[in-house]
Amino acid sequence: MDQKHRDILRSNRIHLVMNLKPSELYDRLIEGGIFSQDMIDEIKSSGTRRDQARQLLCDLETRGRRAFPCFIQCLRDTGQQDLAGLLLGGEPASPPPIRPLVQPPVRPLAPLTPAVRPVLQPLPVSSPFDDSHAKDIAPLCPRQRPSTTPSPSPEGEYTRPRRTRKDNQSYKMDASPCGHCLIINNVKFEPNTDLKNRKGSDIDCDKLEKRFKSLNFIVTVKTNLKYKQIRHHLAELSKKDHSLFDCCVVIILSHGTEVSHNRFPGAVHGVDGPAVPVQFITNYLNGQHCPTLQGKPKLFFIQACGGDQTDTGFEVSPDEVTPGVGGAGDEMDAMPMSSSSDSLSTSDELDARATLPTPSDILVSYSTSPGFVSWRDPLSGSWYVEILDRILGEHAVTDDLVTMLMMVNNEVSQNSAKGLYKQMPGNFNFLRKFLYFQTQSQRQTSA
């Protein structure tokens, strides 16, 4: 879609979301070749009429140059000429004038009488060396703060204790097994996609499979999935009964790209080329579409590019950074972006909810920033997965997930690809509580 048409849609987004009737457009958009039936089904599953309108407008920007004129024609054909006129240069109907509030008459204030100030008696002054009144005065003791210096153990070594878990501040994570973990590992891409095979991804997959099994998850690995197969396996996962479990994890290792969005950026490619937006991936497990996971943490780890931009970083003092492990042979998991995203998220309006917000209890951890490439070593795997696996192994006993992801961000940011390019992971965190994984040592202690 041309940038001018994209700007028109964005500048009128609020009015469109409030007034658009998306259900009347679906058949015509399919007939015009703008959307496939699968894509329309995804839009329908996004929720209320406003949610569907919002999702339709976001996806429309990714559907090429014919999308805007076809959308205009569909509006006309379905009796929504006012919206078509708005997008072609008209103005939305002006809201009714707001009547000014009638102010009650102001009563004159009574004259002020001078306030009678109390007579202040001076306190007796004594020398700091005069202790004659010390017995009558309570000593002022400053509050003692807990020492941050660790006390040595009897053996002379300090082991940092696991943070005290409070039931109202931490997720319940003691079910055995803890939950399902689905890993989608796309390595070999079809020749007509112009996507290179992802050498080293099997190394990432093996590490994460072993790691999440050690954290007491039921791990399922799916390899080289096409677009429809990715959606199929996510739908299957959402239909499972998670009542006896405390958590659910989805890990996707693939090529990625940037797409328009209103909540979670990025998309991951099937081996046949088309990309599934991360926003759709999270929708399968949200509180609306997977009732047995309501109130439970849903974790998504995405090893894929967020776009095709490379980051050369900026200069810092030598004591702020340690040498990284990146090498000259590192590859990127990128595809040219299908559309640009002006911000990390776009909010059209505030919708009051009587229950928990739909994206609550979701965390999406990205290997790189939106719009930028993600680096992978063909021999040792991706930077992000290598460091994530090690941090989980070293710190899951003592630290919560968000703290560990901050450690991952720090270490990955210090790597350099080909001596020049940088990478900055990040996460979109909608968790409401601390999350502590189960570890083998804790299970053995409690057994």
Secondary structure, DSSP 8 states (H G I E B T S, - for coil): --HHHHHHHHHTHHHHHHH--GGGTHHHHHHTTSS-HHHHHHHHTT-SHHHHHHHHHHHHTTS-TTHHHHHHHHHHHTT-HHHHHHHTT--------------------------------------TT--TTGGGS-----------S----TTS----------TTTB-----SS-EEEEEEE-----GGGT----TTHHHHHHHHHHHHHHTTEEEEEEES--HHHHHHHHHHHHHS--TT-SEEEEEEES-EE----SSS--EEE-TTS-EEEHHHHHHTTSTTT-GGGTTS-EEEEEES-SSSB-B------GGG-------TT-EE-B---SS--SSS---------SSS-TTTTEEEEESS-TTB--EEETTTEEHHHHHHHHHHHHHTTTS-HHHHHHHHHHHHHT--BTTTBB---EEEE---SB-----HHHHHHH-
